[in-house]
Amino acid sequence: MTNQMTPEQMLNSLKESQAALVDLAARSLECMEKHIDLNLKAAKANLADATQAAHQLLTVKDLPELSSTVQSVATPNVSKAASYGRNVYNINAEAAAEFAKLVEARIAEANKQMASALNDLSKNAPAGTEGMVAMMKSAFAASNSAFDAINKATKQVVEMVETNVDAATKAGEAAVGQATKATKRAAK
């Protein structure tokens, strides 16, 4: 039977697996680096904003000015928080897409090897085992079909989540804008 891996095939498979793991680790580090960069920028911006807000609040002379100043300080923070959340989401979505591509490539390669092994098995199987080989091929095809369906459904869910995140962010920013206008009218 020729359905056993040769030492060269096994070595090549191990090399491919090692390369895939190194690639996955490198992409994980890139994702972490993006998060660290985003958080450092956010921390610096928050420190500058807090310093400026404290200075503005310390120069307030009366109650109407206090209300206006508090509103002018708070409103941009809501937008900045939404932007930060969007950036975190985008970094994670990008990383998830890259990881999915790596996994899909490895699964495609494994499927190719399995199909080849099943073909070799069917060519070299003893007489009377055709039913067993056909059952194995059918199970393999069914598992591939199930994986494809799950993968497609997952991609649709991700698209829905992205749409909902965008809509919620826009709605939140619009609500803050309306609240700001109402507060300014009430302060007058």
GURO-279152 format. One line per 2 residues: their letters; for each residue x, y, z of N, C-alpha, C. Coordinates in Angstrom, 3 decimals, padded with zeros to 6 digits. Each point is the difference from the previous one (the first is absolute). Layout:
% residues N
A = X,Y,Z,X,Y,Z,X,Y,Z  ...
% end
This chain:
% residues 188
MT = 000.850,-001.195,000.000,-000.850,001.195,000.000,000.885,001.243,000.000  -000.438,001.023,-000.704,000.799,001.220,-000.093,-000.624,001.167,000.761
NQ = -000.961,-000.285,000.870,-000.678,001.094,000.689,000.723,000.457,001.264  001.169,-000.525,000.270,000.782,000.461,001.136,000.941,001.106,-000.455
MT = 000.251,000.946,000.903,000.880,001.121,-000.332,001.451,-000.462,-000.025  000.717,000.503,-000.965,001.437,-000.259,-000.048,000.675,000.939,000.992
PE = 001.223,-000.298,000.393,000.706,000.915,000.908,000.103,001.419,-000.572  000.196,000.103,-001.317,000.100,001.329,-000.614,-001.327,000.752,000.099
QM = -001.103,-000.718,-000.237,-001.317,000.630,000.106,-000.271,000.455,001.435  000.380,-000.844,000.947,-000.202,000.349,001.400,000.833,001.226,000.372
LN = 001.246,000.033,-000.452,000.872,001.142,000.274,-000.566,001.273,-000.624  -000.477,-000.103,-001.234,-000.601,001.168,-000.655,-001.241,000.479,000.744
SL = -000.802,-000.938,000.460,-001.198,000.358,000.763,000.368,000.713,001.298  001.019,-000.515,000.678,000.456,000.641,001.240,000.546,001.402,-000.270
KE = 000.737,000.155,-001.099,000.533,001.320,-000.356,-001.133,000.983,-000.294  -001.019,-000.464,-000.715,-001.143,000.861,-000.308,-000.737,000.398,001.281
SQ = -000.163,-000.945,000.900,-000.670,000.293,001.273,000.799,000.996,000.824  001.306,-000.189,000.034,000.862,000.916,000.750,-000.064,001.398,-000.600
AA = 000.026,000.096,-001.323,-000.082,001.307,-000.666,-001.344,000.667,000.292  -001.068,-000.788,000.006,-001.324,000.553,000.299,-000.065,000.514,001.439
LV = 000.587,-000.737,000.932,000.009,000.440,001.399,000.828,001.269,000.188  001.128,000.085,-000.683,000.826,001.212,000.079,-000.771,001.185,-000.572
DL = -000.682,-000.214,-001.116,-000.800,001.065,-000.610,-001.117,000.436,000.947  -000.650,-000.956,000.621,-001.068,000.309,000.955,000.542,000.796,001.185
AA = 001.147,-000.396,000.519,000.612,000.724,001.121,000.378,001.419,-000.410  000.548,000.157,-001.201,000.382,001.336,-000.478,-001.231,000.891,-000.149
RS = -001.067,-000.556,-000.524,-001.234,000.791,-000.161,-000.611,000.346,001.358  000.119,-000.896,000.953,-000.485,000.291,001.360,000.785,001.153,000.611
LE = 001.304,-000.019,-000.193,000.829,001.100,000.511,-000.338,001.320,-000.687  -000.257,-000.036,-001.306,-000.398,001.216,-000.716,-001.301,000.562,000.572
CM = -000.939,-000.879,000.283,-001.277,000.421,000.583,000.221,000.627,001.371  000.827,-000.640,000.824,000.299,000.553,001.326,000.683,001.351,-000.128
EK = 000.904,000.132,-000.959,000.704,001.260,-000.212,-000.984,001.113,-000.378  -000.973,-000.327,-000.838,-001.015,000.990,-000.382,-000.820,000.429,001.216
HI = -000.359,-000.965,000.850,-000.757,000.335,001.213,000.833,000.880,000.938  001.251,-000.347,000.171,000.876,000.792,000.876,000.140,001.415,-000.536
DL = 000.214,000.136,-001.298,000.128,001.317,-000.620,-001.285,000.812,000.187  -001.142,-000.637,-000.248,-001.286,000.680,000.179,-000.179,000.450,001.447
NL = 000.323,-000.868,000.951,-000.176,000.340,001.412,000.951,001.102,000.452  001.228,-000.009,-000.486,000.932,001.084,000.347,-000.485,001.333,-000.544
KA = -000.448,000.002,-001.249,-000.526,001.238,-000.586,-001.233,000.480,000.766  -000.875,-000.928,000.362,-001.203,000.367,000.750,000.366,000.549,001.377
AK = 000.968,-000.613,000.661,000.415,000.476,001.326,000.592,001.405,-000.085  000.838,000.247,-000.997,000.588,001.334,-000.171,-001.082,001.036,-000.289
AN = -000.930,-000.355,-000.888,-001.084,000.927,-000.333,-000.890,000.256,001.212  -000.284,-001.044,000.775,-000.835,000.167,001.198,000.679,000.892,001.032
LA = 001.296,-000.152,000.162,000.729,000.853,000.937,-000.068,001.459,-000.443  000.226,000.242,-001.280,-000.065,001.368,-000.518,-001.407,000.568,000.142
DA = -001.010,-000.803,-000.317,-001.388,000.456,000.114,-000.376,000.283,001.452  000.422,-000.876,000.908,-000.316,000.195,001.419,000.667,001.258,000.539
TQ = 001.221,000.248,-000.425,000.706,001.213,000.428,-000.724,001.239,-000.499  -000.389,-000.030,-001.260,-000.713,001.142,-000.577,-001.369,000.180,000.664
AA = -000.708,-001.093,000.250,-001.316,000.080,000.640,000.120,000.565,001.410  000.994,-000.446,000.738,000.199,000.523,001.358,000.275,001.494,-000.044
HQ = 000.807,000.421,-000.939,000.301,001.434,-000.137,-001.275,000.781,-000.329  -000.807,-000.516,-000.914,-001.247,000.679,-000.360,-000.950,000.076,001.194
LL = -000.127,-001.085,000.736,-000.919,-000.021,001.139,000.474,000.915,001.128  001.301,000.154,000.145,000.524,000.871,001.056,-000.182,001.483,-000.322
TV = -000.282,000.319,-001.243,-000.182,001.410,-000.375,-001.468,000.403,-000.079  -000.912,-000.903,000.346,-001.438,000.293,-000.047,-000.348,001.046,001.059
KD = -000.858,000.948,-000.408,-000.354,001.099,000.906,-001.423,-000.090,000.543  -000.918,-000.664,-000.711,-001.383,-000.085,000.483,-000.640,-001.320,-000.443
LP = -001.227,-000.254,000.476,-000.680,-001.270,-000.241,-000.329,-000.242,-001.476  -000.538,000.970,-000.738,-000.263,-000.256,-001.418,001.283,-000.336,-000.769
EL = 001.083,000.676,000.347,001.274,-000.286,-000.667,000.485,-001.409,000.376  -000.252,-000.423,001.231,000.383,-001.345,000.436,-000.731,-001.057,-000.826
SS = -001.311,000.192,-000.166,-000.790,-000.951,-000.783,000.516,-000.088,-001.430  000.258,001.133,-000.589,000.513,000.051,-001.371,001.380,-000.647,-000.096
TV = 000.845,000.274,000.975,001.361,-000.548,-000.011,-000.019,-001.517,000.180  -000.817,-000.488,000.923,-000.108,-001.447,000.220,-000.468,-000.685,-001.282
QS = -000.987,000.604,-000.649,-000.510,-000.580,-001.239,001.066,-000.004,-001.093  000.739,001.097,-000.109,001.025,000.081,-001.051,001.157,-000.961,000.266
VA = 000.220,-000.323,001.262,001.059,-000.955,000.350,-000.481,-001.437,-000.220  -001.254,-000.281,000.341,-000.510,-001.372,-000.048,-000.316,-000.477,-001.415
TP = -000.525,000.877,-000.824,-000.451,-000.413,-001.333,001.100,-000.635,-000.840  001.169,000.601,-000.129,001.035,-000.648,-000.815,000.454,-001.347,000.571
NV = -000.106,-000.165,001.312,000.439,-001.259,000.608,-000.864,-001.174,-000.443  -001.287,000.244,-000.197,-000.880,-001.071,-000.462,000.408,-000.432,-001.405
SK = 000.257,000.969,-000.859,000.437,-000.319,-001.366,001.350,-000.709,000.012  000.893,000.447,000.870,001.321,-000.632,000.081,-000.113,-001.435,000.512
AA = -000.881,-000.226,000.958,-000.197,-001.361,000.513,-000.572,-000.905,-001.092  -000.942,000.522,-000.768,-000.571,-000.781,-001.103,001.071,-000.297,-001.048
SY = 000.825,000.978,-000.289,001.083,-000.186,-000.971,001.002,-001.041,000.501  000.334,000.074,001.280,000.922,-000.974,000.592,-000.584,-001.413,-000.130
GR = -001.259,-000.144,000.359,-000.654,-001.305,-000.104,-000.008,-000.517,-001.427  -000.255,000.889,-000.944,000.011,-000.368,-001.410,001.401,-000.462,-000.421
NV = 001.026,000.710,000.469,001.380,-000.386,-000.334,000.362,-001.365,000.582  -000.393,-000.244,001.241,000.252,-001.310,000.618,-000.705,-001.090,-000.806
YN = -001.250,000.262,-000.333,-000.763,-000.975,-000.783,000.679,-000.266,-001.345  000.443,001.059,-000.679,000.645,-000.160,-001.308,001.293,-000.807,000.094
IN = 000.790,000.258,001.032,001.238,-000.770,000.190,-000.332,-001.480,000.194  -000.982,-000.270,000.849,-000.380,-001.390,000.265,-000.606,-000.670,-001.229
AE = -000.824,000.738,-000.740,-000.620,-000.570,-001.203,001.060,-000.319,-001.050  000.972,000.891,-000.146,001.088,-000.231,-000.959,000.809,-001.238,000.404
AA = 000.306,-000.112,001.283,000.761,-001.164,000.480,-000.800,-001.285,-000.194  -001.285,000.048,000.303,-000.837,-001.191,-000.171,-000.054,-000.425,-001.465
AE = -000.081,000.971,-000.902,-000.027,-000.325,-001.431,001.317,-000.641,-000.434  001.113,000.523,000.500,001.301,-000.581,-000.344,000.137,-001.411,000.563
FA = -000.441,-000.196,001.243,000.068,-001.332,000.598,-000.885,-000.974,-000.783  -001.178,000.471,-000.406,-000.908,-000.859,-000.763,000.635,-000.427,-001.319
KL = 000.708,000.926,-000.655,000.676,-000.356,-001.260,001.053,-001.079,000.237  000.755,000.144,001.089,001.022,-001.010,000.303,-000.633,-001.361,000.263
VE = -001.067,-000.007,000.781,-000.670,-001.259,000.326,-000.601,-000.614,-001.261  -000.636,000.832,-000.821,-000.593,-000.518,-001.233,001.063,-000.605,-000.914
AR = 001.155,000.633,-000.081,001.088,-000.530,-000.836,000.470,-001.352,000.527  000.142,-000.112,001.324,000.441,-001.275,000.586,-001.065,-001.078,-000.204
IA = -001.257,000.375,000.145,-001.072,-000.982,-000.201,-000.044,-000.439,-001.461  000.180,000.939,-000.914,000.006,-000.349,-001.427,001.128,-000.987,-000.304
EA = 001.160,000.248,000.576,001.137,-000.909,-000.213,-000.289,-001.373,000.614  -000.560,-000.013,001.202,-000.335,-001.276,000.645,-001.058,-000.750,-000.808
NK = -000.970,000.732,-000.539,-001.032,-000.632,-000.829,000.607,-000.615,-001.258  000.945,000.721,-000.586,000.672,-000.502,-001.201,000.745,-001.301,000.318
QM = 000.695,-000.006,001.124,000.744,-001.195,000.399,-000.947,-001.158,000.317  -001.116,000.318,000.666,-000.964,-001.042,000.349,-000.645,-000.573,-001.264
AS = -000.343,000.872,-000.940,-000.592,-000.473,-001.255,000.977,-000.899,-000.749  001.262,000.390,-000.004,001.028,-000.819,-000.651,000.125,-001.354,000.695
AL = 000.000,000.016,001.319,000.102,-001.255,000.759,-001.211,-000.893,-000.263  -001.192,000.596,-000.076,-001.202,-000.793,-000.276,000.035,-000.577,-001.413
ND = 000.506,000.777,-000.939,000.137,-000.519,-001.372,000.986,-001.160,-000.045  001.129,000.161,000.689,000.981,-001.092,000.067,-000.619,-001.232,000.651
LS = -000.765,000.235,001.060,-000.647,-001.105,000.702,-000.975,-000.720,-000.917  -000.782,000.761,-000.751,-000.987,-000.645,-000.877,000.673,-000.789,-001.119
KN = 001.153,000.463,-000.462,000.729,-000.716,-001.061,000.639,-001.287,000.521  000.413,000.032,001.252,000.769,-001.118,000.546,-000.762,-000.841,001.024
AP = -001.266,000.306,000.211,-000.774,-000.730,001.006,-000.282,-001.420,-000.481  -000.029,-000.928,000.934,-000.310,-001.381,-000.374,-001.434,-000.113,-000.534
AG = -000.231,-001.005,-000.772,-001.336,-000.245,-000.547,-001.001,-000.149,001.142  -001.181,000.553,-000.201,-001.050,-000.098,001.006,-000.044,001.169,000.969
TE = 000.954,000.909,-000.077,000.014,001.145,000.921,-000.471,001.290,-000.672  -000.552,-000.141,-001.201,-000.430,001.187,-000.737,-001.041,000.803,000.781
GM = -000.898,-000.708,000.663,-001.047,000.668,000.792,000.593,000.831,001.135  000.997,-000.547,000.662,000.662,000.710,001.098,000.715,001.240,-000.526
VA = 000.679,-000.122,-001.128,000.710,001.138,-000.593,-001.009,001.063,-000.424  -001.100,-000.430,-000.610,-001.039,000.950,-000.418,-000.583,000.725,001.215
MM = -000.198,-000.734,001.095,-000.520,000.617,001.218,000.992,001.039,000.544  001.285,-000.315,-000.038,001.013,000.945,000.472,000.024,001.247,-000.878
KS = -000.092,-000.191,-001.320,-000.030,001.145,-000.913,-001.240,000.854,000.251  -001.119,-000.651,000.235,-001.249,000.715,000.269,000.091,000.789,001.306
AF = 000.569,-000.611,001.025,000.166,000.693,001.287,000.939,001.197,-000.149  001.051,-000.176,-000.771,000.946,001.094,-000.254,-000.695,001.144,-000.737
AA = -000.779,-000.331,-001.032,-000.727,001.028,-000.755,-001.016,000.713,000.893  -000.678,-000.756,000.857,-000.986,000.606,000.902,000.670,000.935,001.001
SN = 001.151,-000.401,000.521,000.687,000.874,000.960,000.491,001.272,-000.683  000.466,-000.110,-001.243,000.408,001.198,-000.744,-001.186,000.914,-000.263
SA = -001.119,-000.592,-000.341,-001.212,000.782,-000.256,-000.457,000.714,001.272  000.053,-000.697,001.123,-000.385,000.613,001.279,000.950,001.139,000.358
FD = 001.289,-000.211,-000.203,000.969,001.063,000.281,-000.273,001.217,-000.869  -000.258,-000.230,-001.291,-000.281,001.119,-000.903,-001.246,000.768,000.442
AI = -001.037,-000.722,000.415,-001.234,000.654,000.448,000.242,000.813,001.273  000.744,-000.565,000.934,000.308,000.718,001.245,000.854,001.219,-000.293
NK = 000.962,-000.146,-000.874,000.875,001.112,-000.371,-000.806,001.127,-000.648  -000.905,-000.352,-000.892,-000.840,001.002,-000.665,-000.904,000.703,001.017
AT = -000.609,-000.771,000.891,-000.873,000.589,001.021,000.784,000.928,000.919  001.207,-000.393,000.361,000.841,000.840,000.858,000.309,001.321,-000.679
KQ = 000.325,-000.053,-001.284,000.293,001.234,-000.735,-001.228,000.910,-000.055  -001.184,-000.584,-000.149,-001.223,000.797,-000.021,-000.253,000.648,001.359
VV = 000.248,-000.737,001.066,-000.175,000.558,001.347,000.972,001.157,000.220  001.234,-000.166,-000.430,000.998,001.068,000.146,-000.446,001.246,-000.760
EM = -000.513,-000.177,-001.211,-000.487,001.143,-000.775,-001.162,000.692,000.713  -000.920,-000.797,000.578,-001.127,000.581,000.738,000.489,000.778,001.212
VE = 000.945,-000.561,000.722,000.537,000.677,001.184,000.646,001.319,-000.403  000.778,-000.011,-001.078,000.641,001.231,-000.460,-001.038,001.061,-000.345
TN = -001.054,-000.402,-000.679,-001.069,000.931,-000.356,-000.668,000.551,001.256  -000.275,-000.862,000.964,-000.648,000.436,001.239,000.901,000.899,000.835
VD = 001.298,-000.292,000.039,000.936,000.849,000.741,000.039,001.391,-000.619  000.070,000.056,-001.324,000.008,001.303,-000.675,-001.288,000.768,000.270
AA = -001.138,-000.681,-000.103,-001.285,000.661,000.233,-000.120,000.483,001.441  000.419,-000.814,000.956,-000.077,000.393,001.410,000.913,001.183,000.291
TK = 001.176,000.002,-000.592,000.935,001.110,000.199,-000.582,001.290,-000.547  -000.548,-000.056,-001.197,-000.598,001.195,-000.608,-001.195,000.485,000.812
AG = -000.821,-000.924,000.473,-001.161,000.380,000.805,000.438,000.633,001.314  001.021,-000.550,000.623,000.512,000.569,001.252,000.557,001.391,-000.198
EA = 000.749,000.190,-001.071,000.564,001.322,-000.271,-001.106,001.008,-000.308  -001.041,-000.437,-000.716,-001.125,000.893,-000.295,-000.738,000.373,001.282
AV = -000.172,-000.963,000.896,-000.685,000.279,001.267,000.789,000.994,000.840  001.310,-000.132,000.010,000.839,000.946,000.746,-000.134,001.390,-000.599
GQ = -000.013,000.078,-001.318,-000.155,001.297,-000.658,-001.321,000.650,000.348  -001.072,-000.774,000.034,-001.314,000.538,000.358,-000.030,000.419,001.465
AT = 000.610,-000.782,000.864,000.039,000.351,001.424,000.796,001.276,000.212  001.061,000.170,-000.757,000.815,001.211,000.104,-000.813,001.223,-000.389
KA = -000.737,-000.104,-001.099,-000.836,001.121,-000.445,-001.067,000.327,001.038  -000.625,-001.032,000.556,-001.047,000.217,000.998,000.568,000.647,001.258
TK = 001.176,-000.410,000.414,000.627,000.572,001.193,000.360,001.459,-000.233  000.490,000.300,-001.182,000.358,001.387,-000.309,-001.241,000.887,-000.016
RA = -001.103,-000.527,-000.549,-001.247,000.780,-000.009,-000.509,000.219,001.421  000.104,-001.017,000.830,-000.489,000.107,001.376,000.856,000.953,000.821
AK = 001.280,000.094,-000.308,000.906,000.875,000.759,-000.246,001.468,-000.311  -000.603,000.285,-001.148,-000.233,001.400,-000.391,-001.130,000.568,000.727
% end
